[in-house]
């Protein structure tokens, strides 16, 4: 129902944000032919790092727990449809 629709819209928005970032990185990298997956992966990793950092900040920047936030973010992203 509504949860699936919201998740679908969120996934579409996330895919679009990663697509735009990958294109930006590709252009900045000289627009090399045949390396789309490399730039997609780079954009996705950048998104994951930013998401983990924002989550860590929102929860008060707990010392010594950065790896936990990275793991939580990756697990959530992967459970949302294996980006």
mmCIF file of the N, C-alpha and C atoms, coordinates in Angstrom:
data_MODEL
# 
_entry.id   MODEL 
# 
loop_
_atom_site.group_PDB 
_atom_site.id 
_atom_site.type_symbol 
_atom_site.label_atom_id 
_atom_site.label_alt_id 
_atom_site.label_comp_id 
_atom_site.label_asym_id 
_atom_site.label_entity_id 
_atom_site.label_seq_id 
_atom_site.pdbx_PDB_ins_code 
_atom_site.Cartn_x 
_atom_site.Cartn_y 
_atom_site.Cartn_z 
_atom_site.occupancy 
_atom_site.B_iso_or_equiv 
_atom_site.pdbx_formal_charge 
_atom_site.auth_seq_id 
_atom_site.auth_comp_id 
_atom_site.auth_asym_id 
_atom_site.auth_atom_id 
_atom_site.pdbx_PDB_model_num 
ATOM 1   N N  . UNK A 1 1  ? 0.774  -1.166 0.000   1.00 0.00 ? 1  UNK A N  1 
ATOM 2   C CA . UNK A 1 1  ? 0.000  0.000  0.000   1.00 0.00 ? 1  UNK A CA 1 
ATOM 3   C C  . UNK A 1 1  ? 0.829  1.249  0.000   1.00 0.00 ? 1  UNK A C  1 
ATOM 4   N N  . UNK A 1 2  ? 0.510  2.136  0.910   1.00 0.00 ? 2  UNK A N  1 
ATOM 5   C CA . UNK A 1 2  ? 1.163  3.434  0.970   1.00 0.00 ? 2  UNK A CA 1 
ATOM 6   C C  . UNK A 1 2  ? 2.653  3.319  1.275   1.00 0.00 ? 2  UNK A C  1 
ATOM 7   N N  . UNK A 1 3  ? 3.034  2.362  2.152   1.00 0.00 ? 3  UNK A N  1 
ATOM 8   C CA . UNK A 1 3  ? 4.447  2.192  2.487   1.00 0.00 ? 3  UNK A CA 1 
ATOM 9   C C  . UNK A 1 3  ? 5.257  1.792  1.263   1.00 0.00 ? 3  UNK A C  1 
ATOM 10  N N  . UNK A 1 4  ? 4.728  0.891  0.458   1.00 0.00 ? 4  UNK A N  1 
ATOM 11  C CA . UNK A 1 4  ? 5.428  0.483  -0.760  1.00 0.00 ? 4  UNK A CA 1 
ATOM 12  C C  . UNK A 1 4  ? 5.540  1.635  -1.745  1.00 0.00 ? 4  UNK A C  1 
ATOM 13  N N  . UNK A 1 5  ? 4.489  2.429  -1.861  1.00 0.00 ? 5  UNK A N  1 
ATOM 14  C CA . UNK A 1 5  ? 4.507  3.585  -2.745  1.00 0.00 ? 5  UNK A CA 1 
ATOM 15  C C  . UNK A 1 5  ? 5.540  4.607  -2.268  1.00 0.00 ? 5  UNK A C  1 
ATOM 16  N N  . UNK A 1 6  ? 5.565  4.870  -0.973  1.00 0.00 ? 6  UNK A N  1 
ATOM 17  C CA . UNK A 1 6  ? 6.532  5.820  -0.425  1.00 0.00 ? 6  UNK A CA 1 
ATOM 18  C C  . UNK A 1 6  ? 7.952  5.323  -0.638  1.00 0.00 ? 6  UNK A C  1 
ATOM 19  N N  . UNK A 1 7  ? 8.174  4.033  -0.410  1.00 0.00 ? 7  UNK A N  1 
ATOM 20  C CA . UNK A 1 7  ? 9.510  3.458  -0.610  1.00 0.00 ? 7  UNK A CA 1 
ATOM 21  C C  . UNK A 1 7  ? 9.901  3.557  -2.079  1.00 0.00 ? 7  UNK A C  1 
ATOM 22  N N  . UNK A 1 8  ? 8.948  3.301  -2.971  1.00 0.00 ? 8  UNK A N  1 
ATOM 23  C CA . UNK A 1 8  ? 9.211  3.397  -4.402  1.00 0.00 ? 8  UNK A CA 1 
ATOM 24  C C  . UNK A 1 8  ? 9.584  4.825  -4.790  1.00 0.00 ? 8  UNK A C  1 
ATOM 25  N N  . UNK A 1 9  ? 8.846  5.801  -4.278  1.00 0.00 ? 9  UNK A N  1 
ATOM 26  C CA . UNK A 1 9  ? 9.145  7.201  -4.571  1.00 0.00 ? 9  UNK A CA 1 
ATOM 27  C C  . UNK A 1 9  ? 10.498 7.598  -3.996  1.00 0.00 ? 9  UNK A C  1 
ATOM 28  N N  . UNK A 1 10 ? 10.794 7.119  -2.780  1.00 0.00 ? 10 UNK A N  1 
ATOM 29  C CA . UNK A 1 10 ? 12.079 7.413  -2.158  1.00 0.00 ? 10 UNK A CA 1 
ATOM 30  C C  . UNK A 1 10 ? 13.205 6.803  -2.983  1.00 0.00 ? 10 UNK A C  1 
ATOM 31  N N  . UNK A 1 11 ? 13.033 5.562  -3.407  1.00 0.00 ? 11 UNK A N  1 
ATOM 32  C CA . UNK A 1 11 ? 14.041 4.878  -4.219  1.00 0.00 ? 11 UNK A CA 1 
ATOM 33  C C  . UNK A 1 11 ? 14.238 5.603  -5.540  1.00 0.00 ? 11 UNK A C  1 
ATOM 34  N N  . UNK A 1 12 ? 13.146 6.038  -6.164  1.00 0.00 ? 12 UNK A N  1 
ATOM 35  C CA . UNK A 1 12 ? 13.254 6.776  -7.424  1.00 0.00 ? 12 UNK A CA 1 
ATOM 36  C C  . UNK A 1 12 ? 14.018 8.081  -7.220  1.00 0.00 ? 12 UNK A C  1 
ATOM 37  N N  . UNK A 1 13 ? 13.708 8.777  -6.138  1.00 0.00 ? 13 UNK A N  1 
ATOM 38  C CA . UNK A 1 13 ? 14.405 10.025 -5.834  1.00 0.00 ? 13 UNK A CA 1 
ATOM 39  C C  . UNK A 1 13 ? 15.882 9.792  -5.554  1.00 0.00 ? 13 UNK A C  1 
ATOM 40  N N  . UNK A 1 14 ? 16.174 8.720  -4.837  1.00 0.00 ? 14 UNK A N  1 
ATOM 41  C CA . UNK A 1 14 ? 17.557 8.373  -4.537  1.00 0.00 ? 14 UNK A CA 1 
ATOM 42  C C  . UNK A 1 14 ? 18.297 8.014  -5.815  1.00 0.00 ? 14 UNK A C  1 
ATOM 43  N N  . UNK A 1 15 ? 17.684 7.194  -6.658  1.00 0.00 ? 15 UNK A N  1 
ATOM 44  C CA . UNK A 1 15 ? 18.299 6.831  -7.941  1.00 0.00 ? 15 UNK A CA 1 
ATOM 45  C C  . UNK A 1 15 ? 18.586 8.073  -8.769  1.00 0.00 ? 15 UNK A C  1 
ATOM 46  N N  . UNK A 1 16 ? 17.645 8.996  -8.784  1.00 0.00 ? 16 UNK A N  1 
ATOM 47  C CA . UNK A 1 16 ? 17.825 10.227 -9.558  1.00 0.00 ? 16 UNK A CA 1 
ATOM 48  C C  . UNK A 1 16 ? 18.977 11.058 -8.994  1.00 0.00 ? 16 UNK A C  1 
ATOM 49  N N  . UNK A 1 17 ? 19.056 11.192 -7.680  1.00 0.00 ? 17 UNK A N  1 
ATOM 50  C CA . UNK A 1 17 ? 20.145 11.956 -7.061  1.00 0.00 ? 17 UNK A CA 1 
ATOM 51  C C  . UNK A 1 17 ? 21.495 11.320 -7.372  1.00 0.00 ? 17 UNK A C  1 
ATOM 52  N N  . UNK A 1 18 ? 21.575 10.002 -7.287  1.00 0.00 ? 18 UNK A N  1 
ATOM 53  C CA . UNK A 1 18 ? 22.826 9.308  -7.594  1.00 0.00 ? 18 UNK A CA 1 
ATOM 54  C C  . UNK A 1 18 ? 23.148 9.458  -9.076  1.00 0.00 ? 18 UNK A C  1 
ATOM 55  N N  . UNK A 1 19 ? 22.156 9.339  -9.936  1.00 0.00 ? 19 UNK A N  1 
ATOM 56  C CA . UNK A 1 19 ? 22.358 9.495  -11.383 1.00 0.00 ? 19 UNK A CA 1 
ATOM 57  C C  . UNK A 1 19 ? 22.933 10.881 -11.695 1.00 0.00 ? 19 UNK A C  1 
ATOM 58  N N  . UNK A 1 20 ? 22.362 11.917 -11.078 1.00 0.00 ? 20 UNK A N  1 
ATOM 59  C CA . UNK A 1 20 ? 22.840 13.281 -11.324 1.00 0.00 ? 20 UNK A CA 1 
ATOM 60  C C  . UNK A 1 20 ? 24.267 13.465 -10.825 1.00 0.00 ? 20 UNK A C  1 
ATOM 61  N N  . UNK A 1 21 ? 24.562 12.915 -9.652  1.00 0.00 ? 21 UNK A N  1 
ATOM 62  C CA . UNK A 1 21 ? 25.917 13.026 -9.111  1.00 0.00 ? 21 UNK A CA 1 
ATOM 63  C C  . UNK A 1 21 ? 26.910 12.237 -9.960  1.00 0.00 ? 21 UNK A C  1 
ATOM 64  N N  . UNK A 1 22 ? 26.514 11.057 -10.409 1.00 0.00 ? 22 UNK A N  1 
ATOM 65  C CA . UNK A 1 22 ? 27.389 10.247 -11.260 1.00 0.00 ? 22 UNK A CA 1 
ATOM 66  C C  . UNK A 1 22 ? 27.684 10.988 -12.565 1.00 0.00 ? 22 UNK A C  1 
ATOM 67  N N  . UNK A 1 23 ? 26.673 11.609 -13.130 1.00 0.00 ? 23 UNK A N  1 
ATOM 68  C CA . UNK A 1 23 ? 26.870 12.362 -14.374 1.00 0.00 ? 23 UNK A CA 1 
ATOM 69  C C  . UNK A 1 23 ? 27.820 13.531 -14.141 1.00 0.00 ? 23 UNK A C  1 
ATOM 70  N N  . UNK A 1 24 ? 27.642 14.236 -13.038 1.00 0.00 ? 24 UNK A N  1 
ATOM 71  C CA . UNK A 1 24 ? 28.527 15.346 -12.694 1.00 0.00 ? 24 UNK A CA 1 
ATOM 72  C C  . UNK A 1 24 ? 29.974 14.856 -12.553 1.00 0.00 ? 24 UNK A C  1 
ATOM 73  N N  . UNK A 1 25 ? 30.160 13.750 -11.822 1.00 0.00 ? 25 UNK A N  1 
ATOM 74  C CA . UNK A 1 25 ? 31.499 13.199 -11.653 1.00 0.00 ? 25 UNK A CA 1 
ATOM 75  C C  . UNK A 1 25 ? 32.088 12.751 -12.984 1.00 0.00 ? 25 UNK A C  1 
ATOM 76  N N  . UNK A 1 26 ? 31.265 12.142 -13.831 1.00 0.00 ? 26 UNK A N  1 
ATOM 77  C CA . UNK A 1 26 ? 31.698 11.682 -15.147 1.00 0.00 ? 26 UNK A CA 1 
ATOM 78  C C  . UNK A 1 26 ? 32.163 12.860 -16.004 1.00 0.00 ? 26 UNK A C  1 
ATOM 79  N N  . UNK A 1 27 ? 31.372 13.938 -16.003 1.00 0.00 ? 27 UNK A N  1 
ATOM 80  C CA . UNK A 1 27 ? 31.757 15.125 -16.764 1.00 0.00 ? 27 UNK A CA 1 
ATOM 81  C C  . UNK A 1 27 ? 33.058 15.713 -16.224 1.00 0.00 ? 27 UNK A C  1 
ATOM 82  N N  . UNK A 1 28 ? 33.136 15.821 -14.903 1.00 0.00 ? 28 UNK A N  1 
ATOM 83  C CA . UNK A 1 28 ? 34.342 16.376 -14.275 1.00 0.00 ? 28 UNK A CA 1 
ATOM 84  C C  . UNK A 1 28 ? 35.561 15.499 -14.554 1.00 0.00 ? 28 UNK A C  1 
ATOM 85  N N  . UNK A 1 29 ? 35.331 14.200 -14.738 1.00 0.00 ? 29 UNK A N  1 
ATOM 86  C CA . UNK A 1 29 ? 36.410 13.266 -15.028 1.00 0.00 ? 29 UNK A CA 1 
ATOM 87  C C  . UNK A 1 29 ? 36.784 13.204 -16.500 1.00 0.00 ? 29 UNK A C  1 
ATOM 88  N N  . UNK A 1 30 ? 36.231 14.075 -17.320 1.00 0.00 ? 30 UNK A N  1 
ATOM 89  C CA . UNK A 1 30 ? 36.577 14.113 -18.725 1.00 0.00 ? 30 UNK A CA 1 
ATOM 90  C C  . UNK A 1 30 ? 35.648 13.307 -19.617 1.00 0.00 ? 30 UNK A C  1 
ATOM 91  N N  . UNK A 1 31 ? 34.517 12.859 -19.104 1.00 0.00 ? 31 UNK A N  1 
ATOM 92  C CA . UNK A 1 31 ? 33.510 12.099 -19.860 1.00 0.00 ? 31 UNK A CA 1 
ATOM 93  C C  . UNK A 1 31 ? 34.075 10.856 -20.555 1.00 0.00 ? 31 UNK A C  1 
ATOM 94  N N  . UNK A 1 32 ? 34.797 10.011 -19.813 1.00 0.00 ? 32 UNK A N  1 
ATOM 95  C CA . UNK A 1 32 ? 35.416 8.835  -20.440 1.00 0.00 ? 32 UNK A CA 1 
ATOM 96  C C  . UNK A 1 32 ? 34.373 7.793  -20.855 1.00 0.00 ? 32 UNK A C  1 
ATOM 97  N N  . UNK A 1 33 ? 34.560 7.244  -22.023 1.00 0.00 ? 33 UNK A N  1 
ATOM 98  C CA . UNK A 1 33 ? 33.649 6.233  -22.574 1.00 0.00 ? 33 UNK A CA 1 
ATOM 99  C C  . UNK A 1 33 ? 33.811 4.901  -21.833 1.00 0.00 ? 33 UNK A C  1 
ATOM 100 N N  . UNK A 1 34 ? 32.675 4.225  -21.563 1.00 0.00 ? 34 UNK A N  1 
ATOM 101 C CA . UNK A 1 34 ? 32.703 2.879  -21.010 1.00 0.00 ? 34 UNK A CA 1 
ATOM 102 C C  . UNK A 1 34 ? 32.964 2.782  -19.522 1.00 0.00 ? 34 UNK A C  1 
ATOM 103 N N  . UNK A 1 35 ? 32.821 3.885  -18.789 1.00 0.00 ? 35 UNK A N  1 
ATOM 104 C CA . UNK A 1 35 ? 33.106 3.843  -17.352 1.00 0.00 ? 35 UNK A CA 1 
ATOM 105 C C  . UNK A 1 35 ? 31.913 4.291  -16.507 1.00 0.00 ? 35 UNK A C  1 
ATOM 106 N N  . UNK A 1 36 ? 30.706 4.105  -17.019 1.00 0.00 ? 36 UNK A N  1 
ATOM 107 C CA . UNK A 1 36 ? 29.498 4.549  -16.327 1.00 0.00 ? 36 UNK A CA 1 
ATOM 108 C C  . UNK A 1 36 ? 29.351 3.891  -14.963 1.00 0.00 ? 36 UNK A C  1 
ATOM 109 N N  . UNK A 1 37 ? 29.610 2.592  -14.879 1.00 0.00 ? 37 UNK A N  1 
ATOM 110 C CA . UNK A 1 37 ? 29.453 1.869  -13.613 1.00 0.00 ? 37 UNK A CA 1 
ATOM 111 C C  . UNK A 1 37 ? 30.416 2.419  -12.558 1.00 0.00 ? 37 UNK A C  1 
ATOM 112 N N  . UNK A 1 38 ? 31.623 2.725  -12.966 1.00 0.00 ? 38 UNK A N  1 
ATOM 113 C CA . UNK A 1 38 ? 32.611 3.301  -12.037 1.00 0.00 ? 38 UNK A CA 1 
ATOM 114 C C  . UNK A 1 38 ? 32.094 4.604  -11.431 1.00 0.00 ? 38 UNK A C  1 
ATOM 115 N N  . UNK A 1 39 ? 31.537 5.464  -12.260 1.00 0.00 ? 39 UNK A N  1 
ATOM 116 C CA . UNK A 1 39 ? 31.044 6.752  -11.759 1.00 0.00 ? 39 UNK A CA 1 
ATOM 117 C C  . UNK A 1 39 ? 29.759 6.584  -10.943 1.00 0.00 ? 39 UNK A C  1 
ATOM 118 N N  . UNK A 1 40 ? 28.909 5.618  -11.320 1.00 0.00 ? 40 UNK A N  1 
ATOM 119 C CA . UNK A 1 40 ? 27.705 5.328  -10.531 1.00 0.00 ? 40 UNK A CA 1 
ATOM 120 C C  . UNK A 1 40 ? 28.123 4.858  -9.135  1.00 0.00 ? 40 UNK A C  1 
ATOM 121 N N  . UNK A 1 41 ? 29.070 3.932  -9.074  1.00 0.00 ? 41 UNK A N  1 
ATOM 122 C CA . UNK A 1 41 ? 29.536 3.417  -7.780  1.00 0.00 ? 41 UNK A CA 1 
ATOM 123 C C  . UNK A 1 41 ? 30.161 4.523  -6.931  1.00 0.00 ? 41 UNK A C  1 
ATOM 124 N N  . UNK A 1 42 ? 30.914 5.380  -7.562  1.00 0.00 ? 42 UNK A N  1 
ATOM 125 C CA . UNK A 1 42 ? 31.536 6.492  -6.831  1.00 0.00 ? 42 UNK A CA 1 
ATOM 126 C C  . UNK A 1 42 ? 30.460 7.421  -6.260  1.00 0.00 ? 42 UNK A C  1 
ATOM 127 N N  . UNK A 1 43 ? 29.450 7.724  -7.066  1.00 0.00 ? 43 UNK A N  1 
ATOM 128 C CA . UNK A 1 43 ? 28.358 8.595  -6.597  1.00 0.00 ? 43 UNK A CA 1 
ATOM 129 C C  . UNK A 1 43 ? 27.576 7.929  -5.475  1.00 0.00 ? 43 UNK A C  1 
ATOM 130 N N  . UNK A 1 44 ? 27.332 6.634  -5.586  1.00 0.00 ? 44 UNK A N  1 
ATOM 131 C CA . UNK A 1 44 ? 26.611 5.893  -4.544  1.00 0.00 ? 44 UNK A CA 1 
ATOM 132 C C  . UNK A 1 44 ? 27.397 5.883  -3.241  1.00 0.00 ? 44 UNK A C  1 
ATOM 133 N N  . UNK A 1 45 ? 28.697 5.639  -3.310  1.00 0.00 ? 45 UNK A N  1 
ATOM 134 C CA . UNK A 1 45 ? 29.522 5.642  -2.111  1.00 0.00 ? 45 UNK A CA 1 
ATOM 135 C C  . UNK A 1 45 ? 29.525 7.027  -1.459  1.00 0.00 ? 45 UNK A C  1 
ATOM 136 N N  . UNK A 1 46 ? 29.576 8.061  -2.271  1.00 0.00 ? 46 UNK A N  1 
ATOM 137 C CA . UNK A 1 46 ? 29.529 9.421  -1.753  1.00 0.00 ? 46 UNK A CA 1 
ATOM 138 C C  . UNK A 1 46 ? 28.208 9.650  -1.017  1.00 0.00 ? 46 UNK A C  1 
ATOM 139 N N  . UNK A 1 47 ? 27.121 9.193  -1.621  1.00 0.00 ? 47 UNK A N  1 
ATOM 140 C CA . UNK A 1 47 ? 25.808 9.339  -0.983  1.00 0.00 ? 47 UNK A CA 1 
ATOM 141 C C  . UNK A 1 47 ? 25.767 8.600  0.364   1.00 0.00 ? 47 UNK A C  1 
ATOM 142 N N  . UNK A 1 48 ? 26.285 7.378  0.390   1.00 0.00 ? 48 UNK A N  1 
ATOM 143 C CA . UNK A 1 48 ? 26.298 6.596  1.638   1.00 0.00 ? 48 UNK A CA 1 
ATOM 144 C C  . UNK A 1 48 ? 27.111 7.296  2.719   1.00 0.00 ? 48 UNK A C  1 
ATOM 145 N N  . UNK A 1 49 ? 28.270 7.811  2.357   1.00 0.00 ? 49 UNK A N  1 
ATOM 146 C CA . UNK A 1 49 ? 29.102 8.519  3.344   1.00 0.00 ? 49 UNK A CA 1 
ATOM 147 C C  . UNK A 1 49 ? 28.378 9.741  3.896   1.00 0.00 ? 49 UNK A C  1 
ATOM 148 N N  . UNK A 1 50 ? 27.757 10.504 3.004   1.00 0.00 ? 50 UNK A N  1 
ATOM 149 C CA . UNK A 1 50 ? 27.024 11.704 3.441   1.00 0.00 ? 50 UNK A CA 1 
ATOM 150 C C  . UNK A 1 50 ? 25.851 11.330 4.335   1.00 0.00 ? 50 UNK A C  1 
ATOM 151 N N  . UNK A 1 51 ? 25.136 10.278 3.994   1.00 0.00 ? 51 UNK A N  1 
ATOM 152 C CA . UNK A 1 51 ? 23.992 9.832  4.804   1.00 0.00 ? 51 UNK A CA 1 
ATOM 153 C C  . UNK A 1 51 ? 24.447 9.373  6.182   1.00 0.00 ? 51 UNK A C  1 
ATOM 154 N N  . UNK A 1 52 ? 25.521 8.610  6.241   1.00 0.00 ? 52 UNK A N  1 
ATOM 155 C CA . UNK A 1 52 ? 26.040 8.129  7.524   1.00 0.00 ? 52 UNK A CA 1 
ATOM 156 C C  . UNK A 1 52 ? 26.485 9.307  8.384   1.00 0.00 ? 52 UNK A C  1 
ATOM 157 N N  . UNK A 1 53 ? 27.125 10.260 7.781   1.00 0.00 ? 53 UNK A N  1 
ATOM 158 C CA . UNK A 1 53 ? 27.595 11.434 8.525   1.00 0.00 ? 53 UNK A CA 1 
ATOM 159 C C  . UNK A 1 53 ? 26.418 12.239 9.077   1.00 0.00 ? 53 UNK A C  1 
ATOM 160 N N  . UNK A 1 54 ? 25.393 12.444 8.245   1.00 0.00 ? 54 UNK A N  1 
ATOM 161 C CA . UNK A 1 54 ? 24.215 13.186 8.713   1.00 0.00 ? 54 UNK A CA 1 
ATOM 162 C C  . UNK A 1 54 ? 23.524 12.464 9.866   1.00 0.00 ? 54 UNK A C  1 
ATOM 163 N N  . UNK A 1 55 ? 23.398 11.144 9.765   1.00 0.00 ? 55 UNK A N  1 
ATOM 164 C CA . UNK A 1 55 ? 22.794 10.364 10.846  1.00 0.00 ? 55 UNK A CA 1 
ATOM 165 C C  . UNK A 1 55 ? 23.616 10.502 12.123  1.00 0.00 ? 55 UNK A C  1 
ATOM 166 N N  . UNK A 1 56 ? 24.935 10.395 11.995  1.00 0.00 ? 56 UNK A N  1 
ATOM 167 C CA . UNK A 1 56 ? 25.838 10.537 13.146  1.00 0.00 ? 56 UNK A CA 1 
ATOM 168 C C  . UNK A 1 56 ? 25.657 11.917 13.786  1.00 0.00 ? 56 UNK A C  1 
ATOM 169 N N  . UNK A 1 57 ? 25.575 12.965 12.967  1.00 0.00 ? 57 UNK A N  1 
ATOM 170 C CA . UNK A 1 57 ? 25.367 14.318 13.483  1.00 0.00 ? 57 UNK A CA 1 
ATOM 171 C C  . UNK A 1 57 ? 24.019 14.451 14.183  1.00 0.00 ? 57 UNK A C  1 
ATOM 172 N N  . UNK A 1 58 ? 22.965 13.907 13.570  1.00 0.00 ? 58 UNK A N  1 
ATOM 173 C CA . UNK A 1 58 ? 21.624 14.019 14.140  1.00 0.00 ? 58 UNK A CA 1 
ATOM 174 C C  . UNK A 1 58 ? 21.535 13.347 15.506  1.00 0.00 ? 58 UNK A C  1 
ATOM 175 N N  . UNK A 1 59 ? 22.353 12.348 15.732  1.00 0.00 ? 59 UNK A N  1 
ATOM 176 C CA . UNK A 1 59 ? 22.313 11.625 17.002  1.00 0.00 ? 59 UNK A CA 1 
ATOM 177 C C  . UNK A 1 59 ? 23.372 12.108 17.980  1.00 0.00 ? 59 UNK A C  1 
ATOM 178 N N  . UNK A 1 60 ? 23.877 13.337 17.748  1.00 0.00 ? 60 UNK A N  1 
ATOM 179 C CA . UNK A 1 60 ? 24.733 13.976 18.724  1.00 0.00 ? 60 UNK A CA 1 
ATOM 180 C C  . UNK A 1 60 ? 26.218 13.699 18.584  1.00 0.00 ? 60 UNK A C  1 
ATOM 181 N N  . UNK A 1 61 ? 26.665 13.207 17.444  1.00 0.00 ? 61 UNK A N  1 
ATOM 182 C CA . UNK A 1 61 ? 28.084 12.959 17.179  1.00 0.00 ? 61 UNK A CA 1 
ATOM 183 C C  . UNK A 1 61 ? 28.743 12.075 18.234  1.00 0.00 ? 61 UNK A C  1 
ATOM 184 N N  . UNK A 1 62 ? 28.175 10.908 18.532  1.00 0.00 ? 62 UNK A N  1 
ATOM 185 C CA . UNK A 1 62 ? 28.743 10.053 19.572  1.00 0.00 ? 62 UNK A CA 1 
ATOM 186 C C  . UNK A 1 62 ? 30.164 9.594  19.216  1.00 0.00 ? 62 UNK A C  1 
ATOM 187 N N  . UNK A 1 63 ? 31.052 9.810  20.135  1.00 0.00 ? 63 UNK A N  1 
ATOM 188 C CA . UNK A 1 63 ? 32.465 9.501  19.922  1.00 0.00 ? 63 UNK A CA 1 
ATOM 189 C C  . UNK A 1 63 ? 32.697 7.998  19.754  1.00 0.00 ? 63 UNK A C  1 
ATOM 190 N N  . UNK A 1 64 ? 33.547 7.658  18.813  1.00 0.00 ? 64 UNK A N  1 
ATOM 191 C CA . UNK A 1 64 ? 33.936 6.268  18.613  1.00 0.00 ? 64 UNK A CA 1 
ATOM 192 C C  . UNK A 1 64 ? 32.892 5.384  17.957  1.00 0.00 ? 64 UNK A C  1 
ATOM 193 N N  . UNK A 1 65 ? 31.845 5.967  17.362  1.00 0.00 ? 65 UNK A N  1 
ATOM 194 C CA . UNK A 1 65 ? 30.772 5.147  16.789  1.00 0.00 ? 65 UNK A CA 1 
ATOM 195 C C  . UNK A 1 65 ? 30.557 5.388  15.293  1.00 0.00 ? 65 UNK A C  1 
ATOM 196 N N  . UNK A 1 66 ? 31.519 5.993  14.628  1.00 0.00 ? 66 UNK A N  1 
ATOM 197 C CA . UNK A 1 66 ? 31.364 6.302  13.202  1.00 0.00 ? 66 UNK A CA 1 
ATOM 198 C C  . UNK A 1 66 ? 31.134 5.037  12.385  1.00 0.00 ? 66 UNK A C  1 
ATOM 199 N N  . UNK A 1 67 ? 31.862 3.962  12.692  1.00 0.00 ? 67 UNK A N  1 
ATOM 200 C CA . UNK A 1 67 ? 31.697 2.712  11.944  1.00 0.00 ? 67 UNK A CA 1 
ATOM 201 C C  . UNK A 1 67 ? 30.286 2.154  12.084  1.00 0.00 ? 67 UNK A C  1 
ATOM 202 N N  . UNK A 1 68 ? 29.704 2.330  13.248  1.00 0.00 ? 68 UNK A N  1 
ATOM 203 C CA . UNK A 1 68 ? 28.330 1.857  13.471  1.00 0.00 ? 68 UNK A CA 1 
ATOM 204 C C  . UNK A 1 68 ? 27.361 2.577  12.537  1.00 0.00 ? 68 UNK A C  1 
ATOM 205 N N  . UNK A 1 69 ? 27.534 3.875  12.393  1.00 0.00 ? 69 UNK A N  1 
ATOM 206 C CA . UNK A 1 69 ? 26.639 4.655  11.529  1.00 0.00 ? 69 UNK A CA 1 
ATOM 207 C C  . UNK A 1 69 ? 26.851 4.294  10.066  1.00 0.00 ? 69 UNK A C  1 
ATOM 208 N N  . UNK A 1 70 ? 28.090 4.026  9.676   1.00 0.00 ? 70 UNK A N  1 
ATOM 209 C CA . UNK A 1 70 ? 28.372 3.576  8.319   1.00 0.00 ? 70 UNK A CA 1 
ATOM 210 C C  . UNK A 1 70 ? 27.659 2.239  8.055   1.00 0.00 ? 70 UNK A C  1 
ATOM 211 N N  . UNK A 1 71 ? 27.791 1.307  8.988   1.00 0.00 ? 71 UNK A N  1 
ATOM 212 C CA . UNK A 1 71 ? 27.168 -0.018 8.836   1.00 0.00 ? 71 UNK A CA 1 
ATOM 213 C C  . UNK A 1 71 ? 25.650 0.089  8.774   1.00 0.00 ? 71 UNK A C  1 
ATOM 214 N N  . UNK A 1 72 ? 25.072 0.911  9.659   1.00 0.00 ? 72 UNK A N  1 
ATOM 215 C CA . UNK A 1 72 ? 23.619 1.077  9.671   1.00 0.00 ? 72 UNK A CA 1 
ATOM 216 C C  . UNK A 1 72 ? 23.118 1.677  8.362   1.00 0.00 ? 72 UNK A C  1 
ATOM 217 N N  . UNK A 1 73 ? 23.836 2.666  7.857   1.00 0.00 ? 73 UNK A N  1 
ATOM 218 C CA . UNK A 1 73 ? 23.429 3.320  6.618   1.00 0.00 ? 73 UNK A CA 1 
ATOM 219 C C  . UNK A 1 73 ? 23.508 2.350  5.447   1.00 0.00 ? 73 UNK A C  1 
ATOM 220 N N  . UNK A 1 74 ? 24.597 1.601  5.358   1.00 0.00 ? 74 UNK A N  1 
ATOM 221 C CA . UNK A 1 74 ? 24.751 0.630  4.270   1.00 0.00 ? 74 UNK A CA 1 
ATOM 222 C C  . UNK A 1 74 ? 23.680 -0.448 4.348   1.00 0.00 ? 74 UNK A C  1 
ATOM 223 N N  . UNK A 1 75 ? 23.393 -0.932 5.542   1.00 0.00 ? 75 UNK A N  1 
ATOM 224 C CA . UNK A 1 75 ? 22.367 -1.976 5.706   1.00 0.00 ? 75 UNK A CA 1 
ATOM 225 C C  . UNK A 1 75 ? 21.002 -1.440 5.282   1.00 0.00 ? 75 UNK A C  1 
ATOM 226 N N  . UNK A 1 76 ? 20.672 -0.221 5.678   1.00 0.00 ? 76 UNK A N  1 
ATOM 227 C CA . UNK A 1 76 ? 19.392 0.368  5.306   1.00 0.00 ? 76 UNK A CA 1 
ATOM 228 C C  . UNK A 1 76 ? 19.300 0.555  3.797   1.00 0.00 ? 76 UNK A C  1 
ATOM 229 N N  . UNK A 1 77 ? 20.330 1.107  3.199   1.00 0.00 ? 77 UNK A N  1 
ATOM 230 C CA . UNK A 1 77 ? 20.326 1.338  1.753   1.00 0.00 ? 77 UNK A CA 1 
ATOM 231 C C  . UNK A 1 77 ? 20.178 0.016  0.999   1.00 0.00 ? 77 UNK A C  1 
ATOM 232 N N  . UNK A 1 78 ? 20.898 -1.001 1.431   1.00 0.00 ? 78 UNK A N  1 
ATOM 233 C CA . UNK A 1 78 ? 20.824 -2.304 0.761   1.00 0.00 ? 78 UNK A CA 1 
ATOM 234 C C  . UNK A 1 78 ? 19.459 -2.957 0.928   1.00 0.00 ? 78 UNK A C  1 
ATOM 235 N N  . UNK A 1 79 ? 18.821 -2.751 2.075   1.00 0.00 ? 79 UNK A N  1 
ATOM 236 C CA . UNK A 1 79 ? 17.494 -3.345 2.283   1.00 0.00 ? 79 UNK A CA 1 
ATOM 237 C C  . UNK A 1 79 ? 16.410 -2.587 1.512   1.00 0.00 ? 79 UNK A C  1 
ATOM 238 N N  . UNK A 1 80 ? 16.748 -1.401 1.022   1.00 0.00 ? 80 UNK A N  1 
ATOM 239 C CA . UNK A 1 80 ? 15.770 -0.597 0.277   1.00 0.00 ? 80 UNK A CA 1 
ATOM 240 C C  . UNK A 1 80 ? 15.730 -0.926 -1.202  1.00 0.00 ? 80 UNK A C  1 
ATOM 241 N N  . UNK A 1 81 ? 16.351 -2.004 -1.596  1.00 0.00 ? 81 UNK A N  1 
ATOM 242 C CA . UNK A 1 81 ? 16.245 -2.393 -2.995  1.00 0.00 ? 81 UNK A CA 1 
ATOM 243 C C  . UNK A 1 81 ? 17.566 -2.599 -3.684  1.00 0.00 ? 81 UNK A C  1 
ATOM 244 N N  . UNK A 1 82 ? 18.611 -2.837 -2.914  1.00 0.00 ? 82 UNK A N  1 
ATOM 245 C CA . UNK A 1 82 ? 19.931 -3.113 -3.478  1.00 0.00 ? 82 UNK A CA 1 
ATOM 246 C C  . UNK A 1 82 ? 20.316 -2.112 -4.555  1.00 0.00 ? 82 UNK A C  1 
ATOM 247 N N  . UNK A 1 83 ? 20.488 -0.909 -4.155  1.00 0.00 ? 83 UNK A N  1 
ATOM 248 C CA . UNK A 1 83 ? 20.863 0.150  -5.064  1.00 0.00 ? 83 UNK A CA 1 
ATOM 249 C C  . UNK A 1 83 ? 22.037 -0.298 -5.831  1.00 0.00 ? 83 UNK A C  1 
# 
